[in-house]
Amino acid sequence: MTGTLHGVPVSPGRAAGVVATMPPAVAEPPAEPRPAGDDADAAVARLTAAAGVVSDALLARAGEAGGTAAEVLAVTAGMATDATLARDAERRVREEGASPERAVWDAAGALAAQLETLGPPLSERARDVRDVRDRIVAELTGVRPPGVPAPGHPFVLVAEDLAPADTATLDPRQVRAVVTAGGGPTSHTAILARSLGIPAVVAVAGALGLADGDTVLVDGTGGVVERDPDEATVAALADAGPRGQRALEGPGRTADGVRVELLANVADADAAKVAAEAGAEGVGLFRTEVCFLGRGAEPSVEEQVAAYRPVLGAFADRKVVVRTLDAGADKPLPFVTAADEPNPALGVRGLRTATRHPEVLDRQLEAIAAAAEAERAEVWVMAPMVATAAEAAAFVAACARHGLERAGVMVEVPAAALRSRWVFEHATFGSLGTNDLTQYAMAADRELGDLAVLSTAWQPAVLELVRATCEGAAGRGRPVGVCGEAAGDPVLAPVLVGLGVTSLSMAPRALGDVGAVLAATSSDDCRELARAALAAPDAEAARDAVRERLRPVLDRIGL
């Protein structure tokens, strides 16, 4: 069957290849009770052991992956031994006589259903729950666990959606492109595909009609999947191989010389090394959660210092923006977050955890200050989930007590964007977290394919919030960066600069593309592109208007 399918472009580039679909899901275990004589204690022990094996395997993969992939795998590993899931599964074994595999299947189903009612970002964890459920059931029953197919040749991966644990380990040498029926532009599939340089289109209507052996061309820049492309095009793309990473040529600046810092998002020492080698001018987002995840207790100050120093050391004499612990919602931690919040997505997360547990923030700031003292990086510190000027003032004061003078805020709550003039009376800088800002502004779960058209920073309403933030900051002489996924979109980057953004922080692979587009676009052109995007009625029209104006630049640099 020929024809063209359309979806949401999330990772640029063009690739063609033979389709390979994800294997069938692990079969639902029978609902019949355990065999007579199968002791409940022994059944619970098997269940606990299987969950431990799955968690250990995911943590081992996290250790090999590094960066964003490591963080995703660590979060999934923690879900395998989640206390709520474990307690309910054990109860079903003991009280209902269920087999271990049936008990975890039903317990996970109940937990996933509960998460789905809570809205983004916590609803995103439902897929993680079902993923670890399948892995635990596979371990208990001795069948092949979920995973990306391995047909023995390069292929285009097609799926309903991908579990974060699978996306995190995609091999760009084998997976030429990714096509999914679900997901959105800020889903884990999108984020990790971009970090790996794999062209990807999500929320593709008709994607599940593609079958193993079909040949398709995937345009991750335009959001198009073409069935049965001509042989010459397929051959040309095959000869080109995986899209290489464009080198970043010098400091970021527009065509007329206006400086725009091009920074990297990192989560650990390995990712910092990759970013430094890619030419990043510094770090715009150092996610500190990695040394906290998967633990029942807070890491010591000494452990935190040991985790922070290698990242700071990779960027001597350059800026490193350290985000304090972003716990809560989709990253629950037992020592700072409650297990019974009715809506954790709008609950105690980010800086809000310091209200109940100020000592955790205090110790983290102590560790950041000690690491900064031991290294030569220029350390800036910012808090996530800030909504009011009072919160910004309290955080700046806490940083000052530890000698941390560059204290800023993440702007991911629309209230902070709209009241930025007052927030920046205290915060010395801001960083727009466009992933969450989009979710909260559009009330759209970023993992839902049905809402993909809403879950993009191209939405004019989101761009208005970016503009409002930059205007409020400019009135106080404060710089504003972007560290959400929007920063790594080479078409959107000049729009953000035109709105007043002074730095962009992204996956290292995106640095070269973003730098090349900015270098070919004047600051006046950036402002004109921003006006065109703001004047558009919707996200698709905004993207199309900007792409049309940038077409000569994009064609010249091959995007």
N, C-alpha and C positions, 0 to 999 in steps of 0.2 A: 504494500500500500504506500502510495506516495502522498506528499502533502507536507505542510509546515505547521509545527506546534509552537505556541507562544507561552512564555512564562516571564518570571522576574529575573533579570540579569543580576548575578551576585558576585561573580568572579570573572574578570575580563580574559579575553583570548578566544581563539577559534581552534577547534580540534575535530577530527573525524575518526570514526572507528566502528568496530563491531560491538553491538550491544551485549552486555552481560547483566542479567538481573540478579537481585539479591535472592539467596536461597530461601525456601519456605521457612516460616517461623517454626520454632520448636512446638511440637504438638501438645495440646492441652492434655494433662494427665487424667486418667479416669477418676470419677468421683467416688468409686467404691471404697469402703473402709479398708484399713490395714488388715493383712492376714492375721488370723488368730495366732496368738503367741508372739507377735511382733511387739516387744516391750516398748512402752512410750519413751522411757529414758533413752533407749538405744536409738529410737527413731529421731528424737530431738538431737542426740549427739551426731547422727549422720547429717541432719539438716545444718547444724552449726558448723560442722567440718566442711560441708560443701560450700557454704557461704564464705568461709575463711579461704578456701582454695580460690574461689572467684575473686575475692578482694585482693589476695596476694598476687594473683596473675595480673590484675589490672594495675596494681601498684608497681609491679616489675616493668610493665610496659610504660608506665609513667616515667620511671627512672631512665628508660632508654630514649623517651621522646623529647623531653625538655620543652620549655616555652609554654604556649597556650595549650598544646596537646597534652602536656604533662598535667596541667591544672585540670583539664577536662577529665582525664583518666583518674586523677586522684579523687575528684568529686564523685565519679561513678563508683570507684572502689569503696568509698565511704558509705554509699547507698547499699552496697551488698551486705554490710553488717549493721545497717541502721537499726537502732533499738526498737523503734515502733514496729517495723516490719518483722523483726525477730520475735518480739513478744506475741504478736498476733499469730504468727505461724506456729509458735510453740503451743499457744492456747488451743489452736485447731487440732494439733496432734493429740494433746492430752484430753481435751474435753469432747471433741467430735470424732476421735478415732481416725482422723485423716492420715493418709500416708505423708511422708515428708514433702514429696514433690507436689501433692495436691494442696497441702497446707500452705506452702509458700506461694503457689499459684493463686489461691483465693485471697491470701493476705495481701499480696502485691496488687491484685485487682482492686481490692477495697481501698488500699492506700492511693493508688493511681487515680481512681475515681474521685476520691476526696480532694486530691491536689488539683484536679481539673476544674473543680468548682471555685477555686480560690483566685483565679485570674493570674495574669503575668506579674512577675516572672516565675512564681512558684509553680504554675501549671506546666512549665517547661520540664519540671522534674518527673512528670508522669511517664514520659518516654524512658527516662533513666531507670525508673522503677521497673517497668516492663522488660527493659533490656537485662537488668541484673536478675530478674525473675527467670527469664529464659536461660540465662547462663547457669543459674543455680539448679534449675530443673535438668538441664543438659548434664551437669556434673553428677546429679543424683541418679540419672537414668542411663548414663553412659553413651549419650548420643552426641553428635557434632554440635558444638555451641554456635551461636549466631556469629556471623562474620562476613567480610567482603569476599566475593567469589575469587577463585584463582584459576581462570581457564587456560593458563599457560601462554598467553599472548596479551599484548596491550588491548585495552577495551574501554568502552564508554559505559560507566556504571549507571544503571537505571533502578530507582527504588521508589516506594511510597514516601519514605523519608529514611534518614540514617540516624542510628543511635550515635550520640557523641563519642562513645568508646570506639565505634567503627570508623567514624570520620577522622578521628585523631591519628589513625595509623594507615591512612591511605598512602600508597606509594605512587608518586607522580610519574615514575618511569613505566608503570603498568596502567594506571587509571588516567586515560587521556582527557576525560571530561566526566562531569557528574550531572545527572538529570533527575529531579525528584518531583513527585506530584504534590508533596506538602512542603512545609518550611517557609521561611521568609528571609528577607535580606539581612537580618541580624541574627539568624539562627546559628547554632553551632556548625551546621553543615556549611553555611555561607562563610562564616568567619574562618574556619579551618581550610576550606578550599582556597580562599584568597591567600592564606598564609603559605600554602603549598604551591601556589601558582597553577592550580588546576582550573580550567574554565568550567563554570557551573551556571546552570539555570534552575531555579526552583519554582514551585507552584505552577507546574506545567500541566495545563489541561490536556488530557489524552496521553500523558506519560506512561500510564500503566498499560496502554495498548501496544507499546513497544515490546518486542519479544527477543529472546536470545537469538543472535545471528543476524538481526537487522543491522543495516549500516545507516548511521546518522552523522550529520554535521551539527556541531554544537557551537553556537555563537554566544559566549558568555558576556560579551559587551552589549549586544543588542537584545538578548533574551529570546533567541530563536533556536528551535531544534528542527532541522530539515531532514526529512526521511529520504533515503535513497539518493544522496547527492551524486553528481556526475563523477566518473572514475578519475578524471584529471584532477579535480579538486581534492578528492580523497588522497590521491597519490602525492600531491604537492604538500598537503598538511602532514602526511605520514613522513615524508622526507625531511620536513622541517623539525620533526621531533617535538618533545615538550618545550613549551615556551620558556626561554631563558629569562633570568632575572636581569633586568636592565640596571646597569651601574648608575649610582648617583654621582653626578659630575659637579663637584663643588658644593658650597653652601647653597641652601635654597633661596631663591630670589625670583622676582617677576622679571619680565623682559626689560623693564625700565629700572631695574636695580633695587626694588623694594624688598627688604629682607623678610623671609618667611622661614622660621626655623623648621627643619624637617627632622623629627624625632621618632623614636621607636617605642612601641609598647612591649614590655618584657615582664616575665614572671619569676625568673631565676637566673643563676649565673650562666648557664648554657645559652639561654636566650639572649642575655646581655652580650656574650661573646659574638654570637651571630650578628646582632645588631651593630656592634662596633665594626665588625668586618665588612658589613654592608655599607658603611659610611655614615651611619646615623650621627647627627650632630649632638645627640644626647638622648636622654630617656624622658618621654613625656608622660609615661604611665608605668610605674613599677608596682605591679600587683603583689602585695605582700602576703596574700592568702595562702600561698603554697606551703609555707612552713607551719601554718595553723590547721590545714585541712587534714581530715582523717585522724584526728587526735581527740581524746576524751578530756584532755587538760591543756591549758594554755602553755605554749613553749616558754622556756625561761628567757630572761633578758639575754643571757649569754648565747643561747641557741639562736635567738633572733639576730643578734649582732653577727654571728657566724654566717647567717643566710644573707644578710644585707651587704656585708663588706665586699664580696666578689662582684656584685652588681655595680657598686660605687667604684670599685677598683678598675673596672673595664672602661670607665668614662672619667678618668682623671682630668681635672680642669674643665670639665663640661657639665652641663646641667643634668641632674637626675631628679625627676619629680616622683616622690614616694607617696603612694596613696596608703593611708592608714587602713586598718582592717575593714574589709567590706563584707561583714558577716550578716546573715539573715536572708530571708526570702529563699532563693535557690541555693544558698550556701549556709545552711544552719550549722551552728557550732554549739555543743552542749554547755560550754562554759560562759556563753554570752547571750544565747537566744533561747526563747521558750518554745517548748514543743506543742503548746496548745493554743497558739494564736489563731483567731478565727480567719484572719486574712493577712498572712505574713508579707505578701507583696506590698501591702500598705502599712506594715507594722514596724516593729523595732528592728531596723536594719541600718547598716552603715554607721554613721556617727551617733545615731540614736541609741546604739547599744551602750554608749558611754554614760547614759543617764542612769542605768541600773548598775553598770560595772565600770565606773570611772578608772578603777585601778588597772584594768586591762589596757585602756588607751594610754594611761600614764606610763606603764611599763614599756609599751611599744614606742612611745616618744623617747623614753630614756635610751632604748636600744638604737633607734634611728640616730639620735644625737651622738651616741658612742661610736657608731659606725662612721658617721660623718667626720668625727674628730680623728679617726684612725686613717681615713682615706682623703684624697684630694678632690673629690667631686664637689661640684656646687649643688648642694642639697636643698631642694624645695620640698615642702610637705603639704599634702592636701587631704581633706576629709571628704568621704562620699556621703551622698544623701543629705545634703544641707538644704533646708527649706526657708530659713529665716535669717535676718540680719543678726538676731540674738545668738543663734547657733554659730554663725560665722565668728562673732566676737568671742564667744566662749572658747572656740577651738584655737583661734589666734592667741588668746591669753594662755591656753595650755601649752602651746608650742613655745611661747616666749619663756615660760618657766624652765624649759629645757634648753634655752639658748638657740632655738630654731626660729630664725627671723623671717624667712620667706615662707609664710603660711597662707595657703589658699583653700579654695573650695571646688568641689565638683558641682557643676550645674547640670543636674539631671531631673530636677523637680521644676515643673513650669512656674511655680510660685517664685523660686529663686531667680529665674530668668526675667520675670516680669518686674521683680523688685530689686534688680541687680544694682541699681544706683545705691541702695542702702546696704546691700550685702557687701559691696566693694568699698564701703566706708571703712571696713575692717579687714577683709581679705586682701592680700597683696597681689593675688592673681586668681584667675579662674580657668577651669578646664571643662569644656562641654562634653559630657558623656552622652553622645547622641543616641546610643542604643536605648538607654532607659528614658531619656528625654522624649524620644519618639513614642515609646510604649505608654508613658504617662499622658502625653499630649493627645494621642490618638485613641487611647483606651483599647489597644490592640495587642494581643499576645503575639510576640514576634515569631513563635514557632508554628502558628496556624497558617497553613497555605491559603485558607479561605480569606484571611485578613492580610495577605502579603502586600496588596496594593496600599494598605494603610501603614504597614510597618516599615516605612522607609523615610530616611531623613530628607528625601526629595519633597516630602509633603510641604507645601507652602506654609502651612501653619507652624511646622517645626522650624523652617527657615526664618519665620517671623520671630520665633523665640530666640534663635541664634542672634538675629539682628538686635533685638531688645537687650540681650545680655551684653553684646559688644558696645552698644551705645552707653549703657549704664556704667560699664567698666572704663570706657574712654573718658567719661566725665570725671573719673577719679584718677586717671592716668595709670590704670591697671591693664596689664596684658591678658588676653584671653586666647587659649588654645582649644583645639579639639582633639580628644583622645578616643572617641568612639569610632566605629567602623567607617563612618562617613569620611574621616580624614584620609583613608586609603583609596578612595574612589577618585581616579585621576580626572574624571569629568566634573565631579562635584567640588573638588578641591579649590579651583579658582572662584567658584561661587562663594565658598566659605571665606576666602580671602577678601572678596568684594564686600562681604558683610561686616568685615572688621576683624576677622580672626588673624592672629599674629604668629601662631605656630600650629603645626599639624603633626600628630603622633600616630603611628600606624605600624602594621606588621612590616618587618624589614624588607620583605620582597616588594612591597609597594613603593618604596622610597624613590627608586629610579623613575618609575612611570610618573609619579606625582611631580617630581622635580623637573622632568622633561616638559610636562604640560605648562607648569608655572613659568619656566624659563622662556617659553614661546608666547606668553600671554602678558600684556602690560597690566599695570594696576588699574588703569582706566577701563580696560576691557573686562577685568575681573568685576569691577563695579557694575558695568553694563550687563554682564552675565547674571549678577545677583538681582538686578532690577527685573530682568527677563524671567527669572525663576519665581520671584515674588509675585509677578503679575499673572502667572499662570493659574488656571482654575484648579489644577490637581497635580499630583506627583508625576504622572506620565507626561502631561503637557509640559511641566517644568523641565523634566529630563530631556524631552525631545527638543525643546526650544534651545537649551544650552548646547546639546550635541550638535544641532544644526549650525549654530554660530561657531562652534569649535571644530567643525568638520575638517577644515584645511589643516589645522594643527594635528588633529588625531590621525588623519591620513598620512601626514608627513612622518610622524613618529611610530606609525604602525599599531595604533590602538583602535 
